[in-house]
Amino acid sequence: MVNKLLSSLGLCKKAGKLVAGFEAVSDDIKAGKAFLVVTAADLSPKTEKEIQYITEKHLIDHIAAPVTMDEISHWLGRRVGVLAVSDAGLARAVSMAAVRLNEEEQLI
């Protein structure tokens, strides 16, 4: 299921609806362009806290995904820990993949 989440993010990238990196994601959130923010499991606690604050302030959904920055790098070609989806439909697809992944991990 991790592949499903990462391939959903890859689809967002191909569609030009994925923003990567803390500064770019922060700018998209503040501009009202982001529908979903995804953070890597090995993101620094400070960065995670800052992103959580920004997403809560702007009422944007935030998923702390159980994937590492290296896994994201393998799928997307860039090592980042903060991603934003700027399309509502694609954000729903990524969110559903993350929920299924979380449910699957709880069963194990």
N, C-alpha and C positions, 0 to 999 in steps of 0.2 A: 504494500500500500504506500510505502514511502515513494516508490517510483510514480505512483498515480499523482501524488501531491507535487512532486518535482516536475513531472511531465505537464501538469496543469500550469505550473509557473512558466515552463518552457513555451507553452502555447501562448501565454500572456506576452512573453518576450517577442515571439514571432509576430504577434498582432500589433506590437508597438505600444502595448498597454501596461508594461512593467517598468517601474522606476527602481533603480538600485542605488544603495548608499545612503548613509544617514542624512547628509545635507540635502540631497535631491528629494528624498522621501519627506523630510521636514518641510521643504518648500512646497511640495505637492499637497501635503495635508493643509498647510496654511492657506493655499490658494483654492482649496475646496475641490481638488481634482482626484484625491485618493478615496477609494471605497473600502479598501482593506489593506492592513499592514501585516506583514509576516516577518517574524524575527527568528534567527537561528538559535538552536539550543546552546551553543557555545559563545553567544554574544556576551560581551562584558556586562557585569551587573549595572555599571553606571549608564551605559548606552541603553540597556533594556529599560532602566528606570526613566530615562529621559524620553524615550519613545512612548512608554506607557503614559507618561504625563501628557504628552502632546496629543496622543490619540484620545485620551479621556476628555481633554479640554475641547477638542473639536468633534467629539462624538463619532469617531471612526473605529470600526471593528479592528481588533488586534489579535493575531494568533501567534503564540509562541510555539513554533513548529518543532517537532522532535527530529530535526535534521541539523547537521553541522554545516559550518561555512564551507568546508571542503566538499561536502555532498552537493551543496548549492553550486559551487564552482564547477564541479564535474558536469552538471546539467546545463548550467547557464553560461559557462565560459568566463566567469568573473567571480572572484572571491569576495563576497559581501555577506553581511549578517542582517541587513535591514532591506526589505523589499516592500513596494507598494503597488497595488493593482489599481489602475485608473479606468476600469470599465465595470459597471455594475454586474453584468451577466457573468463575466469572467471571475469577478470577485466571489460571486455565489458558488461557482464551480470549484474554485480553490478552497473556499470555506468548507464545502461539502466533503472534499477529499481529505481535508484536515480532520474533520469530525469523524469520518470513517476510520482514519488512521488511529485516532485517539481511542475509539471504541474497540478497535482490533487489539491495541496494546493492552487495554484493560482486561480483555479476555485471556490473554497469555499469562 
